């Protein structure tokens, strides 16, 4: 049965902050206020990660051979993002929408799987960047794994700078138990988590 899509607000293509100022202000933030994010803010963050920018499905981050191996998930608590319940949501790039992956507030379990990093449980939303290596390795062989890792760096920086432009903070988390994170989020075996990115208003 096809999952119901939650349409996201259209992303803005013009902001108040220059790229240079966003780069200057970028810091790793691990303490967040309890304020919820708006659905528009989440929409903008997800678009910055993997949104469509041109015909042919071209996206906000470069990808080797346009193979686009990355899949993006958002983990929320109850009322931590306006109009969304607690759960794990899968970003649908082509339609700029969300599918409910699973329900429930999994941020505490995700923090536990990440060596007890409390910022993951305290942030309104955690963005999870996962890779399906086969999409890129099919074309480039073993070298494709390196290209996937390069791509996830592009996505992380996009999210960081977009967060600054929205008055939010982020931190890039790579310290976690891969298999435990995959189990907590009910990810298919071939999807490998590469980044956990807590986002919220800085304290």
KOLLORO-616971 format. One line per 5 residues: number of its first residue (from 1); their letters; for each residue x, y, z of N, C-alpha, C. Coordinates in steps of 0.1 Angstrom, whole numbers, plus 5000, padded with zeros to 4 digits. Example, Ala and Ser with C-alpha at 12.3 -4.5 7.8 and 13.67 -1.06 7.14 Angstrom:
REM residues 2
1 = as = 5132 4943 5078 5123 4955 5078 5132 4967 5078 ~ 5128 4978 5071 5137 4989 5071 5129 5000 5079
REM end
This chain:
REM residues 203
1 = xxxxx = 5008 4988 5000 5000 5000 5000 5009 5012 5000 ~ 5006 5022 4992 5014 5034 4990 5012 5043 5003 ~ 5023 5048 5008 5022 5056 5020 5017 5070 5016 ~ 5010 5076 5025 5005 5090 5023 5016 5100 5024 ~ 5017 5109 5015 5027 5119 5014 5023 5131 5023
6 = xxxxx = 5032 5137 5030 5030 5149 5037 5037 5160 5029 ~ 5030 5168 5023 5036 5179 5014 5043 5189 5023 ~ 5054 5193 5019 5062 5203 5026 5060 5217 5019 ~ 5061 5228 5027 5060 5241 5021 5071 5243 5010 ~ 5068 5251 5000 5078 5253 4990 5091 5260 4996
11 = xxxxx = 5103 5255 4992 5115 5262 4998 5117 5275 4992 ~ 5123 5284 5000 5126 5297 4995 5140 5296 4988 ~ 5141 5304 4977 5153 5305 4970 5161 5318 4972 ~ 5156 5326 4981 5163 5338 4984 5163 5341 4999 ~ 5174 5344 5005 5175 5346 5020 5180 5359 5023
16 = xxxxx = 5180 5362 5037 5185 5375 5042 5200 5375 5045 ~ 5206 5363 5045 5220 5362 5049 5228 5358 5038 ~ 5240 5365 5036 5249 5361 5025 5256 5348 5028 ~ 5261 5341 5018 5268 5329 5019 5280 5332 5028 ~ 5287 5343 5026 5299 5346 5033 5296 5348 5048
21 = xxxxx = 5285 5354 5052 5282 5356 5066 5278 5342 5072 ~ 5271 5334 5065 5267 5321 5070 5280 5313 5073 ~ 5290 5313 5064 5302 5306 5066 5309 5311 5078 ~ 5309 5325 5080 5316 5331 5091 5310 5327 5105 ~ 5297 5325 5105 5289 5322 5117 5288 5307 5120
26 = xxxxx = 5292 5299 5111 5290 5284 5113 5298 5279 5125 ~ 5292 5273 5134 5298 5266 5146 5291 5253 5149 ~ 5298 5245 5156 5291 5232 5161 5284 5235 5174 ~ 5270 5233 5173 5262 5237 5184 5256 5224 5190 ~ 5258 5222 5204 5253 5210 5210 5243 5213 5221
31 = xxxxx = 5239 5225 5223 5228 5228 5233 5217 5236 5226 ~ 5205 5231 5227 5194 5236 5220 5183 5241 5230 ~ 5175 5251 5226 5164 5255 5233 5152 5245 5230 ~ 5142 5246 5238 5130 5237 5236 5121 5241 5225 ~ 5123 5252 5218 5114 5258 5209 5112 5248 5197
36 = xxxxx = 5100 5246 5192 5098 5237 5180 5103 5244 5168 ~ 5106 5236 5158 5109 5242 5144 5095 5243 5137 ~ 5095 5252 5128 5083 5253 5119 5085 5242 5108 ~ 5074 5239 5101 5074 5230 5090 5082 5236 5079 ~ 5081 5249 5077 5088 5256 5067 5103 5256 5069
41 = xxxxx = 5108 5256 5082 5122 5255 5085 5127 5241 5081 ~ 5119 5231 5085 5123 5217 5082 5123 5215 5067 ~ 5114 5221 5060 5113 5220 5045 5126 5226 5039 ~ 5130 5237 5044 5142 5244 5039 5155 5236 5041 ~ 5156 5230 5053 5167 5222 5057 5168 5210 5048
46 = xxxxx = 5157 5203 5046 5157 5191 5037 5160 5194 5023 ~ 5154 5205 5018 5157 5210 5004 5172 5213 5003 ~ 5178 5219 5013 5192 5222 5012 5201 5209 5011 ~ 5195 5199 5017 5203 5186 5017 5202 5179 5003 ~ 5190 5178 4998 5188 5170 4986 5177 5175 4976
51 = xxxxx = 5174 5187 4978 5163 5193 4970 5166 5194 4955 ~ 5156 5194 4947 5157 5195 4932 5159 5210 4929 ~ 5169 5212 4920 5173 5226 4916 5172 5228 4901 ~ 5170 5218 4893 5170 5220 4879 5163 5208 4872 ~ 5160 5209 4860 5154 5198 4852 5163 5186 4852
56 = xxxxx = 5157 5175 4850 5166 5163 4850 5169 5158 4864 ~ 5162 5164 4875 5164 5159 4888 5177 5164 4895 ~ 5184 5174 4889 5196 5179 4895 5193 5184 4909 ~ 5203 5182 4918 5200 5185 4933 5209 5196 4938 ~ 5207 5199 4951 5214 5210 4957 5229 5206 4960
61 = xxxxx = 5232 5193 4961 5246 5188 4963 5251 5181 4951 ~ 5263 5182 4947 5269 5175 4936 5270 5160 4939 ~ 5268 5152 4929 5269 5137 4931 5276 5131 4919 ~ 5285 5122 4922 5293 5116 4911 5284 5109 4901 ~ 5285 5113 4888 5277 5107 4878 5262 5109 4880
66 = xxxxx = 5258 5118 4888 5243 5120 4892 5237 5107 4896 ~ 5244 5099 4904 5239 5087 4909 5231 5088 4922 ~ 5233 5099 4929 5225 5103 4941 5222 5091 4950 ~ 5233 5087 4957 5232 5075 4966 5226 5078 4980 ~ 5223 5091 4983 5219 5094 4997 5204 5095 4999
71 = xxxxx = 5200 5090 5010 5186 5091 5015 5185 5098 5028 ~ 5176 5107 5029 5175 5116 5041 5163 5113 5049 ~ 5165 5112 5063 5154 5109 5072 5154 5120 5083 ~ 5142 5124 5088 5141 5133 5099 5134 5127 5111 ~ 5141 5128 5122 5135 5122 5135 5130 5133 5144
76 = xxxxx = 5118 5132 5147 5111 5143 5155 5105 5137 5168 ~ 5103 5146 5178 5096 5143 5190 5081 5148 5189 ~ 5074 5147 5199 5060 5152 5199 5060 5167 5200 ~ 5054 5173 5190 5053 5188 5189 5067 5195 5188 ~ 5077 5188 5184 5090 5195 5182 5091 5201 5168
81 = xxxxx = 5083 5197 5159 5081 5204 5146 5066 5206 5144 ~ 5063 5218 5141 5048 5222 5140 5042 5213 5129 ~ 5030 5208 5132 5022 5200 5123 5027 5185 5121 ~ 5038 5181 5128 5042 5168 5127 5042 5161 5141 ~ 5038 5148 5141 5038 5140 5153 5052 5135 5155
86 = xxxxx = 5054 5128 5166 5067 5122 5168 5069 5110 5159 ~ 5081 5109 5153 5083 5098 5144 5096 5100 5135 ~ 5097 5090 5126 5108 5091 5117 5102 5093 5103 ~ 5107 5103 5096 5101 5107 5083 5112 5105 5072 ~ 5108 5100 5061 5117 5098 5049 5114 5109 5039
91 = xxxxx = 5124 5117 5036 5123 5128 5026 5122 5123 5012 ~ 5112 5127 5005 5109 5123 4991 5114 5135 4982 ~ 5126 5133 4976 5132 5144 4969 5123 5149 4957 ~ 5118 5139 4949 5111 5143 4937 5099 5151 4940 ~ 5092 5148 4951 5079 5155 4954 5080 5165 4965
96 = xxxxx = 5092 5167 4970 5095 5176 4982 5084 5173 4992 ~ 5084 5161 4997 5074 5157 5007 5080 5147 5016 ~ 5072 5143 5027 5077 5134 5037 5067 5121 5036 ~ 5073 5110 5038 5066 5098 5041 5068 5094 5056 ~ 5058 5090 5063 5060 5085 5077 5067 5071 5076
101 = xxxxx = 5079 5070 5081 5086 5058 5081 5082 5049 5093 ~ 5083 5055 5105 5077 5048 5117 5073 5059 5127 ~ 5064 5056 5136 5060 5066 5146 5067 5064 5159 ~ 5065 5074 5168 5071 5074 5181 5084 5083 5182 ~ 5087 5087 5194 5099 5096 5196 5111 5087 5198
106 = xxxxx = 5119 5086 5188 5131 5077 5189 5144 5085 5192 ~ 5143 5097 5195 5155 5105 5197 5163 5100 5209 ~ 5157 5096 5221 5165 5091 5232 5172 5078 5228 ~ 5165 5069 5220 5172 5057 5216 5183 5060 5206 ~ 5181 5070 5198 5191 5074 5188 5203 5079 5195
111 = xxxxx = 5201 5087 5206 5212 5093 5214 5220 5081 5220 ~ 5213 5071 5225 5220 5060 5232 5228 5053 5221 ~ 5223 5051 5209 5231 5045 5199 5243 5053 5194 ~ 5243 5066 5198 5253 5075 5194 5262 5078 5206 ~ 5266 5068 5214 5275 5069 5225 5270 5079 5236
116 = xxxxx = 5257 5080 5237 5251 5088 5248 5251 5103 5245 ~ 5252 5107 5233 5253 5122 5230 5239 5128 5232 ~ 5238 5136 5243 5225 5141 5247 5219 5151 5237 ~ 5228 5158 5229 5223 5168 5220 5213 5162 5210 ~ 5215 5149 5207 5206 5142 5198 5192 5140 5203
121 = xxxxx = 5191 5137 5216 5178 5136 5223 5171 5150 5226 ~ 5180 5160 5227 5175 5173 5231 5171 5182 5219 ~ 5175 5179 5207 5172 5187 5196 5158 5185 5191 ~ 5151 5195 5185 5138 5193 5180 5137 5183 5169 ~ 5148 5182 5161 5148 5173 5149 5163 5168 5147
126 = xxxxx = 5164 5156 5144 5177 5150 5140 5176 5146 5125 ~ 5184 5151 5117 5185 5147 5103 5195 5136 5101 ~ 5191 5125 5095 5199 5113 5093 5202 5112 5078 ~ 5215 5112 5075 5219 5110 5061 5224 5096 5059 ~ 5218 5088 5051 5221 5074 5048 5226 5072 5034
131 = xxxxx = 5233 5062 5032 5238 5059 5018 5234 5045 5013 ~ 5230 5045 5001 5228 5033 4994 5240 5032 4984 ~ 5250 5026 4988 5263 5026 4981 5262 5020 4967 ~ 5253 5010 4965 5252 5003 4952 5249 5013 4941 ~ 5242 5023 4944 5239 5033 4933 5251 5039 4926
136 = xxxxx = 5261 5041 4934 5273 5047 4929 5284 5037 4926 ~ 5285 5027 4934 5295 5016 4932 5292 5009 4919 ~ 5279 5007 4915 5275 5001 4903 5282 5007 4891 ~ 5284 5020 4891 5290 5027 4880 5305 5028 4881 ~ 5310 5031 4894 5324 5034 4895 5332 5023 4903
141 = xxxxx = 5326 5012 4906 5334 5002 4913 5337 5006 4927 ~ 5348 5001 4933 5352 5004 4946 5354 5019 4949 ~ 5359 5026 4938 5361 5040 4939 5348 5048 4943 ~ 5337 5042 4939 5324 5048 4942 5322 5051 4957 ~ 5327 5042 4965 5326 5044 4980 5332 5058 4984
146 = xxxxx = 5343 5061 4978 5349 5074 4982 5340 5086 4977 ~ 5334 5084 4965 5325 5094 4960 5313 5097 4969 ~ 5308 5086 4974 5297 5087 4984 5301 5095 4996 ~ 5313 5092 5001 5317 5099 5013 5320 5114 5010 ~ 5325 5117 4999 5326 5131 4995 5313 5138 4994
151 = xxxxx = 5303 5131 4988 5289 5137 4987 5283 5140 5000 ~ 5285 5131 5010 5278 5133 5023 5284 5146 5030 ~ 5297 5149 5027 5303 5161 5032 5296 5173 5026 ~ 5294 5173 5013 5287 5184 5006 5273 5186 5013 ~ 5266 5176 5015 5252 5177 5021 5253 5182 5036
156 = xxxxx = 5263 5177 5043 5264 5182 5057 5267 5197 5057 ~ 5275 5202 5048 5278 5217 5048 5266 5224 5043 ~ 5259 5219 5034 5247 5226 5030 5237 5228 5041 ~ 5235 5217 5049 5226 5218 5060 5231 5228 5071 ~ 5244 5227 5073 5250 5237 5083 5247 5251 5079
161 = xxxxx = 5250 5255 5067 5249 5268 5063 5234 5273 5062 ~ 5226 5263 5057 5211 5266 5057 5206 5269 5071 ~ 5210 5261 5081 5206 5263 5095 5210 5277 5100 ~ 5222 5281 5097 5227 5294 5101 5218 5305 5095 ~ 5215 5303 5082 5206 5313 5075 5192 5314 5081
166 = xxxxx = 5188 5303 5088 5175 5303 5094 5175 5306 5109 ~ 5187 5310 5114 5188 5313 5128 5189 5301 5137 ~ 5193 5290 5131 5193 5277 5139 5208 5272 5140 ~ 5210 5262 5148 5223 5256 5150 5223 5241 5147 ~ 5235 5236 5143 5237 5222 5140 5250 5217 5146
171 = xxxxx = 5251 5204 5146 5264 5198 5148 5265 5185 5140 ~ 5276 5182 5134 5278 5170 5126 5282 5158 5135 ~ 5274 5148 5136 5277 5136 5144 5280 5124 5136 ~ 5293 5119 5138 5297 5107 5131 5300 5096 5140 ~ 5300 5099 5153 5303 5089 5163 5290 5081 5168
176 = xxxxx = 5288 5070 5162 5276 5061 5166 5279 5047 5162 ~ 5271 5038 5167 5271 5024 5163 5262 5022 5151 ~ 5268 5020 5140 5261 5019 5127 5249 5010 5128 ~ 5251 4998 5133 5241 4987 5133 5230 4991 5143 ~ 5234 4997 5154 5224 5001 5164 5215 5012 5159
181 = xxxxx = 5221 5022 5152 5213 5033 5146 5203 5027 5136 ~ 5208 5018 5127 5200 5012 5117 5188 5004 5123 ~ 5191 4998 5134 5180 4990 5141 5170 5000 5147 ~ 5175 5010 5154 5166 5020 5161 5156 5026 5150 ~ 5162 5030 5139 5154 5037 5128 5147 5027 5119
186 = xxxxx = 5148 5014 5121 5142 5004 5112 5145 5006 5098 ~ 5158 5008 5095 5163 5010 5082 5166 4997 5075 ~ 5164 4996 5062 5167 4984 5054 5182 4982 5055 ~ 5186 4969 5054 5200 4965 5057 5210 4972 5047 ~ 5205 4975 5035 5215 4981 5025 5216 4996 5028
191 = xxxxx = 5208 5002 5036 5209 5017 5039 5219 5018 5051 ~ 5230 5026 5048 5240 5027 5058 5240 5042 5064 ~ 5238 5044 5077 5238 5057 5082 5252 5063 5082 ~ 5254 5075 5078 5267 5082 5077 5268 5094 5086 ~ 5257 5101 5087 5257 5114 5095 5244 5114 5103
196 = xxxxx = 5245 5119 5116 5234 5123 5124 5235 5138 5126 ~ 5225 5146 5123 5227 5161 5124 5215 5167 5132 ~ 5218 5169 5145 5208 5175 5153 5206 5190 5149 ~ 5194 5195 5149 5191 5209 5145 5182 5215 5155 ~ 5184 5227 5159 5175 5235 5167 5180 5249 5170
201 = xxx = 5172 5256 5178 5176 5270 5181 5187 5269 5192 ~ 5198 5276 5190 5209 5275 5200 5205 5281 5213 ~ 5210 5276 5224 5208 5282 5237 5216 5295 5238
REM end
